[in-house]
């Protein structure tokens, strides 16, 4: 998953948690394929140990909590003033993320 995050955050500015999980799981959804299918990391064949989308989200959340992946949460107030929207973006890996991840395992 770290490789996926590293590649797609260098390619685009506003990467969401869903983008990371969809590329990691090689989603065949039309919008995902049109946006990411040209990436080698999307096309790469590998044996998946995580079977469900929920497991992939848990792995991403764990990497964020361990401060290996950088994220930003943006709350915006709508014009009505009583409703907020929440956007969560993945910005990339922290410095030395790969060594940090391998030391903690």
Long-range contacts (C-beta under 8 A, 24 or more apart in sequence): 1-56, 1-59, 1-60, 1-63, 2-63, 2-68, 2-69, 2-93, 2-97, 2-98, 2-101, 3-41, 4-41, 5-63, 5-69, 5-90, 5-92, 5-93, 6-92, 6-93, 6-97, 7-39, 7-40, 7-41, 8-36, 8-39, 8-41, 9-90, 9-91, 9-92, 9-93, 10-92, 11-39, 14-89, 15-89, 15-90, 15-91, 16-87, 16-88, 16-89, 16-90, 17-57, 17-60, 17-71, 17-88, 17-90, 19-90, 20-60, 20-90, 21-53, 21-56, 21-57, 21-60, 24-56, 25-50, 25-53, 25-56, 60-90, 63-101, 66-100, 66-101, 66-104, 67-94, 68-93, 68-94, 68-97, 68-100, 68-101, 69-93, 69-94, 69-97, 70-94
